[in-house]
Amino acid sequence: MPLPVAVLDAAGQVVNVIGVSLIQPMPRIIAQQFHSLISVMEDIVEKATEPVRERLRAWSKQQSPEGISRWELPELIHAVDTDFTAGRKRNRSPRYTGYWNIERPPESGNPAQDC
């Protein structure tokens, strides 16, 4: 959790403000159990999707190079995170949008006013 820390002089005046991050690490036993859970889930998903992958692999191998060259390419879009909305309806064409967060310096110089 990032926290601002004011550095004071002997008179109690702020001379600097620094950022400090506090980290609470997960206990090792909990992390190991979580890792085991994720590994088991990955195995379950792998087994469940294997038949679909095999059918897709077999179908793909039967396609001609001419047919493959007509496949629609995925659309790759880049946008800032504020453009994200879950209200958009998905379409069938392959699409991936990468959302980015751009941090800008405070405009007023007072972080409390810029929040």
N, C-alpha and C positions, 0 to 999 in steps of 0.2 A: 504494500500500500504506500504510494508516494505521499510524503508530507512536506510542507514548507516549514523551514526552521529559521527563525530570526536570530541573528547574531547581534548581541548587544555590547555596547561599550560600558565602561565603568559608571557612566552617568545614566545608563538604562536606555540610551538611544540606539535605534537600529542602525547597524553599520553594514550589514549584508544580509541577504536571504539566500539560503541554500536549500536544495532539494535532498531529502533523505528517503530512501525506500526501506520499508520494513518487510521482511519476508518471514513467513511462517512455514517452514518445510513440513511436508507430510511425514509422519513417522514411518520409518523404514518398513515395518511389518505391514502397515496399511498400503504402502506403495507396492510391496511385493504381492500382496493379495490382489490389488487392483491390476497389476501387470498380468497375473494369472487369469483373472477374469477376462481381460481384453484378449489374451491369447486364446482362451477357450471360445470366445465370441468370434474371433477371426476364423478359427477352424470350422465353426458351425456355418458361418457365411460362405466360406470356401466350399464346403461340401454341398451346401444348398444351391450354389450357383454353378457348380461344375457341369451338370447336365445342360444348362442353358449355354454355357461357354462351348461345350462340345458340339451342340447343334449349330451354333453360330459359326464355329470353326469349320465344320463340315460344309455348311451352306456357302461360306466365303470361299472355300477352295474350289467350288464348282463355278464361281463367277469368272467371266472372261475379263482380260485386261481392259477391253473397250468398255464393258459395263462398269468396271470399277472406276474408270476415269470419269464416269458421269455421276459418281456418288457426290452428294452435296457435302462440302467441307464445313466443319464447325465454325460458327461465328464467334470470334473472340472480341469481347467488349471490355473496355476499361472505364471505370467511373469512380467518382468520389463517393465515400460512404454515405454522405447525406442524400445521394440520389437513390439509395436503396428503398424499395417498397415491396412489400409482400402482396400488394394488391394487383400486381400484373399477372395476367393469365399466361401460363406456359404454352409455347407452341411446339410443334413436333420436330422442327428443325433443330439440329444440335447447336446449343448456345452455351457459352460460358461467360459470365460477367465477373471480373475481378474488381472488387471495391477497395478503394484506397482511402486512408485517412491522412490528410495533410495538416500538420500542425503549423499554425502561424504564430508569430510573436505577438504579445499583447499590444493593443493599439494605444491604450492610455498610459501604459507604464505601471498601472496599478492592477495586479492580478485579481484582486477582489472585485473590481469593476468590470473586468473582461470576462467573467464567468457567465 
